[in-house]
Amino acid sequence: MRRSQMFHQICRLTKATHLTNGLIRLQSTVNCQLLYHQGAIPISK
């Protein structure tokens, strides 16, 4: 595998990972908000 191909592959993997992490973060934020609205989590400001 050429060096440029390798970098391209790594770049794609990194983008995919960032996307996945973003989705997971979004999901957990939504879950927290849902629990909060149900009164399960008291959030002190």
N, C-alpha and C positions, 0 to 999 in steps of 0.2 A: 504493500500500500504506500502510495506517495505521501509525502509530508502534508501537502495541501489537502489531500483527501481526508487525512487523519484529522486535521484541524476542523474541516468542514463537518465531519462526523461528530466530533466533540462539541462543536457549536450547536448542532441540532439537538444533541442529547441534553446540553445545558438548557436550551430553550424549553424543551419538553419538561425538564425537571422544574424549572421556574414556573411553568404553567400549572403543573400538577400541585406544587406547593401553594400557589396562589389559590387554586380551587379548594384545597384542603383547608386553608386558612379561612376562606370565605364560608365554607361549610360549617366550620366550628364556630365562626362568628354568628351565623344564622341560628345554629343550634342553641347557643347561649342566649340569643335574643328570644327565641321561642320559649325556652325554659323560664326566662325572666318574666315574660308576659303571662306564663301560667302560674307565676308566683313561687316557683320552685327555688329560684336563686334570689336572695335579697342582695341587691347591689347598693353598697354604700358609696356615696360620692365624696 
